[in-house]
Amino acid sequence: MDDALLRLFAEFDFDESGRLSVNELEQLLTAMNGGKPVPRDEVIRVMHQADMLGDRQIHRAELLGAISAWYGNVDRKDTDLPSLLREALARSIQEADYAGVMDQGRSAFGHAASMVKGLVGYSQVDDGANPSGAPGTTWSSQPGIPLMSDPGVSQQPMAQRVIKALPLALSSCSKFCYVGFPFIFGWMLVFAGWEYRDNVCPRNLDGILMWFGFLVLVFSGLAYVTDPNAVVGRIAILVILVVLNIVGFLWTSDPAVDRNKGACGLSLVFFSYFVWIAVPICSLGYLGFLLATHVRKLQRKDDHLQNEVIVF
């Protein structure tokens, strides 16, 4: 037994009998609980689980089991919502692995195509065995080659196979859009700002669009950089983008711009309005969706931990 456990046992073995009674165990658990009293029924439950000899006392060899039983079955409180939100926000910020998302999209698309062709799965290990053990199933002998499914699956109508593959295809498309949209949007803003650069507008609406689009491209490109400093760079650029969005909206709403729409260009003014309103709404909506998804996952995990009973 560890020396620390021996010292702990000796500290609460008041009668030096080499055994802890219920009262002595209660005081030990109370001390480990930061001085907060431990309910008597909980002490008895710990005693019952750790008392391997059945003499209603805890011997030195049983102390570790008693402590483990108490930590495992103590009445744990649900994680508070602010803590869940902080963790969800941290995970949302870190969820920017575009390369990983691209791999997931390609994998989903490959599985969808295989399902449509009547194929299912991929060979991972060439062990010469049939993983499913199902008769009539053909397995590839080379890693990465699609495996033929049960003949009943491959002979299903094309429409039925397409319907089964549709969720995977949609998942693949959503991942490709997630990766590609920021770059497309950034280039679109740069192009729009350059296209409308010839004007005598009181505010530099075209210039701020170009800078915003350029920073969006840099922000998205940094997601592929594995250096930890890239995260700091993305946060800094994100702050600048927020400021530019506010400035862009204020410039577009400037009365001077409203009086000189013709000089600015109606297309530039209306497009600027659309960008500076749509960007925060879509960004906040997407962030809210990510936060809600992560919070829900964390709540499920927390519920599982709260309901899990560890038996030693």
C-alpha positions as CSV (number, residue, x, y, z in Angstrom):
1,M,0.0,0.0,0.0
2,D,1.2,3.5,-0.7
3,D,2.8,5.4,2.2
4,A,0.3,8.2,1.8
5,L,-2.6,5.8,2.2
6,L,-0.9,4.2,5.2
7,R,-0.5,7.6,6.9
8,L,-4.2,8.5,6.1
9,F,-5.3,5.2,7.6
10,A,-3.2,5.7,10.7
11,E,-4.5,9.3,11.1
12,F,-8.1,8.1,11.5
13,D,-7.5,4.8,13.2
14,F,-8.1,6.4,16.5
15,D,-8.1,3.2,18.6
16,E,-5.1,1.8,16.6
17,S,-6.9,-1.4,16.0
18,G,-5.8,-1.7,12.4
19,R,-9.4,-1.3,11.3
20,L,-11.7,1.7,10.6
21,S,-15.2,1.6,12.0
22,V,-18.1,3.4,10.4
23,N,-17.5,6.5,12.5
24,E,-13.8,6.6,11.7
25,L,-14.5,6.1,8.0
26,E,-17.1,8.9,8.1
27,Q,-14.5,11.3,9.6
28,L,-11.9,10.2,6.9
29,L,-14.3,10.8,4.1
30,T,-15.4,14.1,5.6
31,A,-11.7,15.2,5.7
32,M,-11.3,14.2,2.1
33,N,-14.5,16.1,1.2
34,G,-12.9,19.4,2.4
35,G,-14.5,19.3,5.8
36,K,-18.1,19.0,4.4
37,P,-20.1,16.3,6.2
38,V,-20.7,13.1,4.2
39,P,-24.2,11.6,4.5
40,R,-24.3,8.6,6.8
41,D,-26.1,6.4,4.2
42,E,-23.2,7.2,1.7
43,V,-20.6,6.2,4.3
44,I,-22.5,2.9,4.9
45,R,-22.7,2.3,1.1
46,V,-19.0,2.8,0.8
47,M,-18.4,0.5,3.7
48,H,-20.6,-2.2,2.2
49,Q,-18.8,-2.0,-1.2
50,A,-15.3,-2.0,0.2
51,D,-15.7,-4.4,3.1
52,M,-14.3,-7.5,1.4
53,L,-14.0,-9.5,4.6
54,G,-17.6,-8.8,5.7
55,D,-16.8,-7.7,9.2
56,R,-18.2,-4.2,8.8
57,Q,-14.8,-2.6,9.2
58,I,-12.3,-1.3,6.8
59,H,-8.8,-2.9,7.0
60,R,-5.7,-1.3,5.6
61,A,-5.9,-3.4,2.4
62,E,-9.5,-2.3,1.9
63,L,-8.9,1.5,2.2
64,L,-8.1,2.1,-1.5
65,G,-11.3,0.3,-2.5
66,A,-13.3,2.4,0.0
67,I,-11.8,5.7,-1.4
68,S,-12.4,4.5,-5.0
69,A,-16.0,3.5,-4.2
70,W,-16.6,6.9,-2.7
71,Y,-15.2,8.8,-5.6
72,G,-17.0,6.6,-8.0
73,N,-20.5,6.7,-6.5
74,V,-20.5,10.1,-4.8
75,D,-23.6,12.1,-5.7
76,R,-22.2,14.2,-8.6
77,K,-23.9,17.4,-9.7
78,D,-24.6,18.3,-13.3
79,T,-22.1,20.6,-15.0
80,D,-23.5,24.2,-14.9
81,L,-24.5,25.8,-18.2
82,P,-21.8,28.5,-18.2
83,S,-19.1,25.9,-18.0
84,L,-20.7,23.9,-20.8
85,L,-20.9,27.1,-22.9
86,R,-17.2,27.9,-22.3
87,E,-16.1,24.4,-23.3
88,A,-18.4,24.5,-26.3
89,L,-17.0,27.9,-27.4
90,A,-13.5,26.6,-27.0
91,R,-14.3,23.5,-29.2
92,S,-16.0,25.7,-31.8
93,I,-13.0,27.9,-32.1
94,Q,-10.7,24.9,-32.4
95,E,-13.0,23.2,-35.0
96,A,-11.2,24.6,-38.1
97,D,-9.3,21.6,-39.4
98,Y,-10.2,22.2,-43.1
99,A,-7.9,19.4,-44.2
100,G,-9.6,16.9,-41.9
101,V,-13.0,18.1,-43.0
102,M,-11.9,17.6,-46.7
103,D,-10.8,14.0,-45.9
104,Q,-14.1,13.3,-44.2
105,G,-16.0,14.7,-47.2
106,R,-14.0,12.6,-49.7
107,S,-14.6,9.5,-47.5
108,A,-18.3,10.1,-47.3
109,F,-18.5,10.7,-51.1
110,G,-16.5,7.5,-51.7
111,H,-18.9,5.5,-49.5
112,A,-21.9,7.0,-51.2
113,A,-20.5,6.1,-54.6
114,S,-19.8,2.6,-53.4
115,M,-23.3,2.2,-52.2
116,V,-24.8,3.3,-55.5
117,K,-22.5,0.8,-57.3
118,G,-23.6,-2.0,-55.0
119,L,-20.3,-1.9,-53.1
120,V,-19.9,-1.4,-49.4
121,G,-16.9,-0.8,-47.1
122,Y,-13.2,-0.7,-47.6
123,S,-10.5,-3.3,-46.9
124,Q,-8.3,-2.1,-44.0
125,V,-6.2,-5.2,-43.3
126,D,-5.3,-7.9,-45.7
127,D,-5.7,-10.9,-43.4
128,G,-7.5,-13.1,-45.9
129,A,-10.4,-13.4,-43.7
130,N,-14.1,-12.5,-44.3
131,P,-14.8,-9.9,-41.5
132,S,-18.5,-10.4,-41.6
133,G,-18.4,-14.2,-41.9
134,A,-21.5,-13.9,-44.1
135,P,-21.7,-16.4,-46.9
136,G,-21.6,-15.0,-50.5
137,T,-19.8,-11.9,-49.5
138,T,-16.7,-11.0,-51.5
139,W,-13.8,-9.1,-49.9
140,S,-10.9,-7.4,-51.6
141,S,-7.4,-8.6,-50.9
142,Q,-5.9,-5.1,-51.4
143,P,-6.3,-2.3,-48.9
144,G,-8.4,0.6,-50.0
145,I,-10.3,-1.3,-52.7
146,P,-14.1,-1.3,-52.3
147,L,-15.6,-4.5,-51.1
148,M,-18.5,-6.2,-52.8
149,S,-21.5,-6.4,-50.6
150,D,-24.0,-9.2,-50.2
151,P,-25.3,-10.1,-53.7
152,G,-28.8,-9.1,-52.4
153,V,-27.6,-5.6,-51.8
154,S,-25.8,-5.2,-55.2
155,Q,-29.0,-6.4,-57.0
156,Q,-31.2,-3.9,-55.3
157,P,-32.9,-1.3,-57.6
158,M,-30.7,1.7,-58.4
159,A,-33.3,4.1,-56.9
160,Q,-33.2,2.3,-53.6
161,R,-29.4,2.4,-53.5
162,V,-29.4,6.1,-54.4
163,I,-31.9,6.8,-51.5
164,K,-29.6,4.9,-49.1
165,A,-26.5,6.8,-50.3
166,L,-28.2,10.2,-50.2
167,P,-27.4,11.1,-46.6
168,L,-23.7,10.3,-47.2
169,A,-23.8,12.4,-50.4
170,L,-25.4,15.3,-48.6
171,S,-22.9,15.1,-45.7
172,S,-20.1,15.1,-48.3
173,C,-21.5,18.2,-50.0
174,S,-21.9,20.0,-46.8
175,K,-18.3,19.4,-45.8
176,F,-17.1,20.5,-49.2
177,C,-19.2,23.7,-48.9
178,Y,-17.9,24.3,-45.4
179,V,-14.3,24.2,-46.7
180,G,-14.9,26.0,-50.0
181,F,-17.3,28.7,-49.2
182,P,-15.0,31.0,-47.3
183,F,-12.5,31.1,-50.2
184,I,-15.3,31.6,-52.8
185,F,-16.8,34.4,-50.6
186,G,-13.5,36.1,-50.1
187,W,-12.6,36.1,-53.8
188,M,-16.1,37.4,-54.6
189,L,-15.6,40.4,-52.3
190,V,-12.2,41.1,-53.7
191,F,-13.6,41.0,-57.2
192,A,-16.6,43.1,-56.4
193,G,-14.4,45.8,-54.7
194,W,-12.1,45.8,-57.7
195,E,-14.9,45.9,-60.2
196,Y,-16.5,49.0,-58.5
197,R,-13.3,50.8,-57.8
198,D,-14.0,53.6,-60.3
199,N,-16.4,55.9,-58.4
200,V,-16.5,59.2,-56.5
201,C,-18.3,57.9,-53.5
202,P,-17.8,59.9,-50.2
203,R,-16.9,56.6,-48.5
204,N,-14.4,54.0,-49.7
205,L,-17.0,51.2,-50.0
206,D,-15.1,49.3,-52.7
207,G,-11.9,49.5,-50.7
208,I,-13.3,48.1,-47.5
209,L,-14.9,45.2,-49.5
210,M,-11.6,44.3,-51.0
211,W,-9.8,44.4,-47.6
212,F,-12.5,42.4,-46.0
213,G,-12.4,39.7,-48.7
214,F,-8.6,39.6,-48.6
215,L,-8.6,39.0,-44.8
216,V,-11.3,36.3,-45.2
217,L,-8.9,34.5,-47.6
218,V,-6.0,34.8,-45.1
219,F,-8.2,33.8,-42.2
220,S,-9.4,30.7,-44.1
221,G,-5.9,29.9,-45.3
222,L,-4.5,29.9,-41.8
223,A,-6.8,27.0,-41.0
224,Y,-4.4,24.8,-42.9
225,V,-1.4,25.9,-40.9
226,T,-0.4,23.5,-38.1
227,D,1.7,26.0,-36.2
228,P,0.0,26.9,-32.9
229,N,0.7,30.6,-33.6
230,A,-1.7,30.3,-36.5
231,V,-4.6,30.2,-34.0
232,V,-3.5,33.5,-32.5
233,G,-3.3,34.9,-36.0
234,R,-6.8,33.7,-36.8
235,I,-8.2,35.3,-33.6
236,A,-6.5,38.6,-34.5
237,I,-7.8,38.6,-38.0
238,L,-11.3,37.7,-36.7
239,V,-11.2,40.8,-34.5
240,I,-10.2,42.9,-37.5
241,L,-13.0,41.4,-39.6
242,V,-15.6,42.3,-36.9
243,V,-14.3,45.9,-36.8
244,L,-14.3,46.1,-40.6
245,N,-17.9,44.8,-40.7
246,I,-19.1,47.5,-38.3
247,V,-17.2,50.2,-40.1
248,G,-18.5,49.0,-43.5
249,F,-22.1,49.1,-42.3
250,L,-21.6,52.6,-40.8
251,W,-20.1,53.9,-44.0
252,T,-22.8,52.3,-46.1
253,S,-25.5,53.9,-43.8
254,D,-23.8,57.3,-43.9
255,P,-26.3,60.0,-45.1
256,A,-23.6,61.3,-47.4
257,V,-23.6,57.9,-49.2
258,D,-27.4,57.9,-49.3
259,R,-27.4,61.4,-51.0
260,N,-24.8,60.3,-53.5
261,K,-25.9,56.8,-54.5
262,G,-25.5,57.6,-58.1
263,A,-21.9,58.7,-57.6
264,C,-21.2,55.6,-55.5
265,G,-23.1,53.2,-57.8
266,L,-26.4,51.7,-56.8
267,S,-25.1,48.2,-57.2
268,L,-22.1,48.9,-54.9
269,V,-24.3,50.5,-52.2
270,F,-26.9,47.7,-52.2
271,F,-24.3,45.0,-52.4
272,S,-22.5,46.6,-49.4
273,Y,-25.7,46.6,-47.5
274,F,-26.2,43.0,-48.2
275,V,-22.7,42.0,-47.2
276,W,-22.5,43.9,-43.9
277,I,-25.9,42.7,-42.8
278,A,-25.7,39.1,-44.1
279,V,-22.2,38.4,-42.8
280,P,-22.9,38.9,-39.0
281,I,-26.3,37.2,-39.3
282,C,-24.9,34.1,-41.0
283,S,-21.8,34.0,-38.8
284,L,-23.8,34.3,-35.6
285,G,-26.3,31.8,-36.8
286,Y,-23.6,29.3,-37.7
287,L,-21.7,29.9,-34.4
288,G,-25.0,29.4,-32.6
289,F,-25.5,26.1,-34.4
290,L,-22.0,24.9,-33.5
291,L,-22.4,26.0,-29.9
292,A,-25.8,24.2,-29.6
293,T,-24.3,21.1,-31.2
294,H,-21.3,21.0,-28.8
295,V,-23.4,21.8,-25.8
296,R,-25.8,19.0,-26.6
297,K,-22.9,16.6,-27.0
298,L,-21.3,17.7,-23.7
299,Q,-24.7,17.4,-21.9
300,R,-25.1,13.8,-23.2
301,K,-21.6,13.0,-22.0
302,D,-22.2,14.7,-18.7
303,D,-25.4,12.8,-18.2
304,H,-23.6,9.5,-19.0
305,L,-20.9,10.3,-16.4
306,Q,-23.5,11.3,-13.8
307,N,-25.5,8.1,-14.3
308,E,-22.5,5.8,-14.5
309,V,-22.0,3.7,-11.4
310,I,-18.5,2.5,-10.9
311,V,-18.3,-0.8,-8.9
312,F,-15.0,-1.9,-7.4
